[in-house]
Structures are given as C-alpha cells and as structure tokens.
Amino acid sequence: MDLSIRRFVADVLQEDMGRGDLFAQCTKPVAATARIIAKEAGVLAGIRYAEVLKELAGITIEWQHRDGDRIQPGECIATISGTNTALLSIERTFLNMLQHASGIATNAARYADILKGSKVVLLDTRKTRPLLRSFEKYAVRCGGAVNHRMGLDDALMLKDTHLKTIPDLKSFMAEARKNIPFTAKIEIECETVTMAKEALEAGADIIMCDNMTLDAVNEVILLRNTTAPATLIEVSGNIDEQILARYRDLGVDALSSGSIIHQATWLDFSMKMQ
C-alpha cells in the first residue's frame, strides 16, 4: 500500500470525523448495505483511494467499475457493506474523493479524446490545489492524460522568471548538467522564436512554446527539425478544446493545460442505503 495515500485518506477522514461521529454515539451498530450511484455521465476515478478508506473503516466494497471506466447516469458504481455506523461515518469522505477525482478524470478524457489518433501527448501542469497534487494528478491519469513534472525536483524547467536571472544561458546549461541527475530533463519556456532558437542552441531537452501564435510554433518546429531533431516541443498557454484540435497534427510532441485540473467540476454521485 502507498503510505502517502494512506496518510492522505486518514487525514481526510479525520477532518470529517473530528472527535467522533455523534450518530454512532446514539445508536447500536447493525449490518447495512449501500449502493453508490452515478448521477452524471463521465469517467470514474477515486477507486485507488477508496480502497484505502475501506481498510481504515473496516467495510467491504464490491466494485462494478474500475478507474478510467466510462459511466452513465443511474449506474451502480459499487456496493458497500459494513455496519450502519461505519457506512454513514465515511459517506461524505467516500463521495468527496470519488466526485473530485472523477470530475478531473472526466475533464481529462474530454481533452484526450480530441487528440486520439495523433502522436501528441496531453499533459497536466503544477496548477493543483495545495496538498492535493498527487491525488489530482492520479485523477488526470485515470482520464487518459499524462502527468507533467510532479514538482521542482524531478525536472529542471526554466521559465521566464528564471531566465531573467540567467545572464548566459549556455554557461548555465553546462553547469546545470553537472548538478542535476543524469535522467532529469531540462525544459526551457520560450515566448518567441528567437528565444526558442537560443534554447535549442543551448541544448534544451524540451522547448515549451508559451502563448505563441500558430505561425510562430510552426517556425520553432522547423528550427527543431533542422537543428536539434531530438529536442521535444511542448505547447502551453490557454490550451482549450478548440486549440487542441488545431495542434493535434501540427508536429508538436506535447500540449500542456492547467485547466484539465483547475477547470474540472465534480461529478455527482450519491449513496443509497438498502
């Protein structure tokens, strides 16, 4: 079991339980069963976390679907069993995790569907809610998209704010290669074709074309193809469904969008006691 997930779920449950569910103090536990029902169409996510909640709460769950499955309104997602007090104590925690994760997975799938059949990789970003990065990025994967870096420690990305502090990019890159892990990539954010040319000459592993026009991105692709064919090109900046369609066959390697996560809305589920 992933210990970080266990800690996360335990903290989420503790947030709701506080010093103890008052209902459980007012009744004797009896055997009970409930069904989790989808109220909207979408993509399911959250099972990995719900399985940990199951162990913490001492209940059983019989799933009718898996993470990443497409679901329809009225479908039974799972049947859960245990005591009435256990089921009612974890109801909100259970639903919150499913609804939040499934909302992101559904949004990710909506974007990913546009790119089906192309070689372009759909990426998320670090625009996640505080302390929910692992959870939200897991939901992105359930929806068929791919995670960009998880944090500052797994890739070196030089954004415009970093570049303002670097007087000589080539010298910096040479020194950086000595200090970062061999497997870590260096990505440079570029707002102009001129900046992209400089980044290619400096030996960037990935060029991020940030808020560039379609014509400018085409120029960067041509530069890359003729001077540094191994370098990857990522496009970012206000990527929505319409823009995804424009770039799917252009020749870029990846499209990144923070809105996969921060513009997702929860999918609606309910728990019905039997």
Summary of the structure (lengths in Angstrom):
residues: 274
radius of gyration: 22.7
end to end distance: 30.6
largest distance: 74.4
contacts: 866
relative contact order: 0.16
helix: 44%
strand: 20%
